[in-house]
Amino acid sequence: MTVLVRAIALGFSGGGDSTALLHALRRAYPRYVLHALIVDHRLRPESGADAEHSAAYAQSLGAEPEILRWASPRKGQGAARAARHSLLATACALKNVSLLCLAHTLDDRIETLRMRASRKGSWRTLTGMRVYDPSPVWPEGRGLMLARPFLEVRRQALRDWLKTLGARWIEDPSNNNSDYERVRMRARAYDEDAPAERKLLETSDQSLAAEHLLRALALRLIGRAVQLQNWGGAKLDPAQFAQAARPVALRAMEAVILAASGQSKGASPRIVEQFLDAVLERRAQTGAGVLLTAGAMIARDPGAVQGRRDGGATPVRLRLGASQTGVFDGRWRIQAARDLYLKGLGETMPSEMTGLDSIPAVFRPSLTLVCDAATGRARPVLGSGDGNQGHITLLWSDRLRRWLLPPEPPPWFDRTKPVKFLREALAKSV
C-alpha cells in the first residue's frame, strides 16, 4: 500500500514574519513534510551566515531546510524579487511541491497599496496581493501556487506570539534602510482602523472583484474569438473582439499575447492597446515577443526566437538528455525520450520537411525544431503528442487558465489553521 506524503514549502528568511509562519505551519500540519527554502541574495557580507543560522533553526523545528543562493546578485528590489521567486519556484519543482507559503502580513498589503496609490496608476494597480496567487515566474513557476495565510494578520501580532513561544528571529538591517520605498512607507504611522487605510483596503477588495469578473469574461471571449493552431499560433476573430466591451477585449488580448509569447511577464497596457486596435483595424503589429498579421493570425515573433542582428534578442536553445523534462521558449513542454536539442526552425527550410503549407510563411521561422542529438535528424513541432523523441505538450491553454482563472489551493490545505494557533495563543496570554 502506497502512503501519500503531502509536502508544503515555506519561503523562510529567519525574520519575524516567516519564523511565525514556520511555527504555525509546523503546528497546523505536523505530519506533512515542510521544506524551509532560504534565499541568500548575497547582497550583504553577513547574509551567508544568516542563511546558515536560519537553516539550523528550521531544522530544529522539524523542517527540511535548503539554502538557495542567487548566482548573480545585483542591487534593486525588483531584481531581487524576480530572482527570489525564480529560485523558490525551481526548488519547489525539483521537490515536486505545488504549494509555497509566504509570510506576507496585513501591513505588507497596506504598504504595497500605499506605494501603488502614490503612483496614481489605473484602478487595476490597487488589486494588490491576494491570499492565493500563481507563482509570478514562468515557466519555472508552472503548477506552483502561492499561499499567504497571514495576509489578514498584523505584523506586531506575529511578534507578540513569538515572544509567548520564547522564539528567536533575525532582524534584517535592510528593513531600516530608508533608500527603499517600502521602508519609508513602513515608517509612517498608520492604523488598520483609520479611515484612510480602511478605505484603501475596501478599494483594493473592489478592484480584486472587478478584476476577477473581467478575467472571467475575457476567458469566455477567448473561447468564442480565438482558434488555437496546433503549431502554436492562433487565429483571432476581429468581429468578436469588436462586439466585446473594451475592458474585456483588452484583458483577453493581454492573455493571448502572454500565451503566444511564452514570456514570464505580461505586455504593458500600452502594447496591449496597440494589439487590440490592430486586430480591430485588420493591420499587422509586433511587440512583446509576438507578431500579429493583418489577417488576424498571432504567434511567436520569429525575430524573438531566432535572435536579432541588432543584438536585441539572442537565439533560444534548449538541450535535454534522455528522460529529462524541460520547457522550450515558455511554450512547449518536452519529456525527452533521447538526447535532443530544440531551436527555432529559422529561414532555411529543409527540403524534406512537409506539412507546413497551412502555416503562414511569416511564422514558419519561429516554428520549434526538435533535433536528435545523435543522428542530427530534425522535425518541426506541429502539435502536442508522443513521438520517437518524446512527449511534447503545447502550454497555450495551460497559460490562459493560469492567467485568467482564480487560483485554487490544494483541497487539503486550510489557510485558517495556521492563524488559529496564533490567535488562540495570544488570547490565552492576555
C-alpha positions, 0 to 999 in steps of 0.5 A: 500500500502506497502512503501519500506524503503531502509536502508544503514549502515555506519561503523562510528568511529567519525574520519575524514574519516567516519564523511565525509562519514556520511555527504555525505551519509546523503546528497546523500540519505536523505530519506533512513534510515542510521544506524551509527554502532560504534565499541568500541574495548575497547582497550583504557580507553577513547574509551567508551566515544568516542563511546558515543560522536560519537553516539550523533553526528550521531544522530544529523545528522539524523542517527540511531546510535548503539554502538557495543562493542567487548566482548573480546578485545585483542591487534593486528590489525588483531584481531581487524579487524576480530572482527570489521567486525564480529560485523558490519556484525551481526548488519547489519543482525539483521537490515536486511541491505545488504549494509555497507559503509566504509570510506576507502580513496585513501591513505588507498589503497596506504598504504595497497599496500605499506605494501603488496609490502614490503612483496614481496608476489605473484602478487595476494597480490597487488589486494588490496581493491576494491570499492565493496567487500563481507563482509570478515566474514562468515557466519555472513557476508552472503548477506552483501556487502561492499561499499567504495565510497571514495576509489578514494578520498584523505584523506586531501580532506575529511578534507578540506570539513569538515572544509567548513561544520564547522564539528567536528571529533575525532582524534584517538591517535592510528593513531600516534602510530608508533608500527603499520605498517600502521602508519609508512607507513602513515608517509612517504611522498608520492604523488598520482602523483609520479611515484612510487605510480602511478605505484603501483596503475596501478599494483594493477588495473592489478592484480584486472583484472587478478584476476577477469578473473581467478575467472571467469574461475575457476567458469566455471571449477567448473561447468564442474569438480565438482558434488555437493552431496546433503549431502554436499560433492562433487565429483571432476573430476581429468581429468578436473582439469588436462586439466585446466591451473594451475592458474585456477585449483588452484583458483577453488580448493581454492573455493571448499575447502572454500565451503566444509569447511564452514570456514570464511577464505580461505586455504593458497596457500600452502594447496591449492597446496597440494589439487590440486596435490592430486586430480591430483595424485588420493591420499587422503589429509586433511587440512583446515577443509576438507578431500579429498579421493583418489577417488576424493570425498571432504567434511567436515573433520569429525575430524573438526566437531566432535572435536579432542582428541588432543584438536585441534578442539572442537565439533560444536553445534548449538541450535535454538528455534522455528522460529529462523534462524541460520547457522550450521558449515558455511554450512547449513542454518536452519529456525527452525520450533521447538526447535532443536539442530544440531551436527555432526552425529559422529561414532555411527550410529543409527540403524534406520537411512537409506539412507546413503549407497551412502555416503562414510563411511569416511564422514558419521561422519561429516554428520549434525544431526538435533535433536528435542529438545523435543522428542530427535528424530534425522535425518541426513541432506541429502539435502536442503528442508522443513521438520517437523523441518524446512527449511534447505538450503545447502550454497555450491553454495551460497559460490562459487558465493560469492567467485568467482563472482564480487560483485554487489551493490544494483541497487539503490545505486550510489557510485558517489553521495556521492563524488559529494557533496564533490567535488562540495563543495570544488570547490565552496570554492576555 
